Amino acid sequence: MNGTERSRIKPGLLVDIVLKQDQRTGKLTRGTVAQLLTKSATHPHGIKVRLTDGQVGRVKHIVEE
């Protein structure tokens, strides 16, 4: 599931994000959402979140367990 809709992303969810420095390569980082940073309902490049370890990036995939 993609991460362009804010309503689908909640704190505690496991997601794959792209960090700012990895945008050129598209390298994904997996982590747990701590906070949503994007205020709008949708964003074409993914909702920006902060993970529990402090890393910030845009959600590319919501990990379905």
Secondary structure, 3 states (H helix, E strand, C coil): CCCCEHHHCCCCCEEEEEEHHHCCCCCEEEEEEEEECCCCCECCCCCEEEECCCCEEEEEEECCC
